[in-house]
Amino acid sequence: MKLDSFVLQQATQWATLPIFDMDTRAEVAHLLEKQDHRALTDRFYRNLELGTGGLRGIMGAGTAYMNVYNIRKATTALALYMKTCFPGKPLSVAISYDSRNRSDFFSHAAAEVLAHHGITALITEQMRPVPFLSFMVRHFRCQAGICITASHNPPAYNGYKIYWQDGAQLTPPHDENLIRQYESLVDYGALPYMDFAQGQQADLIRIIRSELDEAYFSKAKAFQFFTGNADSISIVYTSLHGTGIYVVPEALKRFGFSRVHVVKEQAIPDGDFPTITSPNPEEPSAWEYATKLAQKERADLAFATDPDSDRIGVLVRHGDQYLRLNGNQIGSLLTEYVLASKKKNQTLPPNGLMVTTIVTSDLQKDIATHHGVAWEETLTGFKWIGDRIEAYESGTRTPYREFLCGGEESFGFLAGHFVRDKDAVLSCVLFAQMAAEYKEKGLSLVEALDALYLRHGLYHETLSTFTREGKEGAQQINAAMTHMRMSPPKALAGIKIREMRDYLQPQRDIALSNVLQFWLDDGSKISIRPSGTEPKIKIYLSLKREASFLSVENLAEEKEGLTHLGKEIETAFIGSLQFS
């Protein structure tokens, strides 16, 4: 592979200029000496993009990688942009971080840049989950927030999420304006910062301790729905080496759940994630230790949270079996529980709202309608749900609706609006209460889910992902989307496609996005989109069997039939992809 002259120029600068630290220079010099052209190209063929979800990438030296220089660049852009948005006002930014390697170092680097610009950085004493950072922005009335996290990505990755004063991740126009500010910064030597200790002495860097946790738990108490015996159920919990270990067991304890068994092998925060291939509760491999402990303790259910504790995974016991629920099933059960509980205790408002995304199960919409609650949908990405909440809270969207709950298929759920991002901490508490309440009624969670299917129709959803790394991978993903847009299939598994919706074209009140959706004659829906945070392309399939065709007797057979049909449709769709 021939090395591009631009890549060589950039790499030479990083290997020689004194603005880069000794380790960084040595790392790049080693690659130049080895003439590792592929590695050099991946590191220097572009600048690491500050996308609408912030920064995310492999850690290491290079313009395209996650490192302290790109952290300083993004934070400088944020500081300059904040000053244009809030001229003459005292400014503050909330900062937290997860268990990934260098997360604490990156969070301190961000605080140092803010301090130089006279912006107060409020930084958590220890790592804390994404939902706590979102809450922190609002609780301390900051103008912005930063969380150093790469969510459930592999160990080599880290990231940088940016939040606005409403506690939600950036949406237009702020994301677009900040991206322009970031791209205008081209000199890594012109990104000044103040030493961390000096910033503390100047009261521009402040450490936030237990007051954050106490304030969060105080708000969460509003979701104490179950008043029975919480010790009737046994729970296994794994933090997958992430931040959840600091708060999830404590949250469960405060809601009365004392029979909580922590997976000790995964309880220590560790960015290398030594016991798992991927720290993602969506992955079956992440459940090995939790499943073994659940079987040993005969637990009723098990929870797994990802490293930044915004996603919840659930394992439930059904007879002698343990079954993993997918994100759509988790969200549907929680939606039913929140709305039914509020209706039961007469706190369900007449203007209630449930928000979901365009690739999430329509079962959640059916549940909302059943309870007399309006629903709306947004693009994929929880920032759009947060944006919809703020639109109603601020009065820019009328008439006013009170957000009650919402979620997305990727294991994210939020109840209430004191947090503005998906919240696995409160979701664990809600799910535990729900399990205890159903057990009191003699029902398993699988039976509770089946009851929803019998009432609303049987839903079957799947997700397929294809990973394409580096420059070539990005080109392949773009090629696949272009081909699908220009030459879409006309039928799948013998079923005609009746409609294609391209979200790069205006669609209702949803922002433009690189998403395609196809509706088949039988009501099936299939969606395809590149991930906004990972080098992946994702395919979502959703099938439904109407409730009028279902009964307790034929439900298992209908599930099997939908599973078989789903595989046929999915195989046909994947066969139509072209990555070159």
PyMOL commands that set and color helices and strands:
alter all, ss='L'
color gray80, all
select helices_A, chain A and resi 5-16+22-34+37-44+68-85+103-116+130-139+174-183+188-190+196-201+210-223+230-232+243-246+248-254+264-266+284-297+327-344+363-370+382-394+424-440+445-456+470-486+547-549+555-575
alter helices_A, ss='H'
color red, helices_A
select strands_A, chain A and resi 55-58+92-97+120-124+144-148+157-164+205-208+235-238+260-262+301-305+312-318+321-324+352-357+374-378+402-408+412-415+458-467+491-492+495-502+516-520+525-530+536-545
alter strands_A, ss='S'
color yellow, strands_A
deselect
rebuild
show_as cartoon
